[in-house]
């Protein structure tokens, strides 16, 4: 039954996806959760010789022509990485796609996939069955998953295919927000967990591989690197000593200023705070400071 606990701990963070990432739910629908439990119990009982149940997950990422499919933007690349028992298997999926439109300059700066490069690539409808066949019905892992799933479902709908059910999606942005303060981008998490993320452009498959490594760290019990800067012990610290001025600066407070202040303090009464911090000889007050009252 240990495998059941492992699988459920992986699936339980699955979040319902809504437009804003911050509104993602933390709970899996009860019907789906019960179905998973019953299925896994039956599988566990049917195993002999303590065979292990393999938990399969797919980590995905996409590149697009823009931010919103409702504005006519399309997918240009899909990348996916297979995990079995939280280990990368080497089984991957990658498709470049012709978006049937031009690639804006700002999107080109992000992923480097030009209109000319994508012109001879298949449209999504021509490969619409490839991605569902690869991922099947296992949990999907994505960072800021609402973005990727929205684009994938828009393309699937355009191709007449069933959409991806949101309750099967695990959003690592939600997991990271629960676990860490501060930066939550994929680059931030790669830096936190020591995952080498050096790259000049975004790439769906490469980003999916990076996210797979980050995801394993996020759901493990290992401590993230503190990333403390090393102390340069050989550095000599020199203290600057202020020199006395040969000629003191003339006072900026005039005699009229002092007299005006004295008159103002007299109007404050015997509980004035100024009486605790001023010298009587300098202020020439009629009312003595509190510290001297007992001696008059």
Secondary structure, 3 states (H helix, E strand, C coil): CHHHHHHHHHHCCCCCCCCCHHHCCCCCCHHHHHHHHHHHHHHHHHCCCCCCCCCEEEEEEEEECCCCHHHCCCEEEEEEEEEECCEEEEEEEEEECCCCCCCCHHHHHHHCCCHHHHCCCCCHHHHHHHHHHHHCCCEEEECCHHHHHHHHHHHHHHCCCCCCCHHHEEEHHHHHHHHCCCCCCHHHHHHHHCCCCCCCCCCHHHHHHHHHHHHHHHCCCCCCCCCCCCCCCCCCCCCCCCCCCCCCCCCCCCHHHHHHHHHHHHCCCCCCCHHHHCCHHHHCCCCCCHHHHCCC
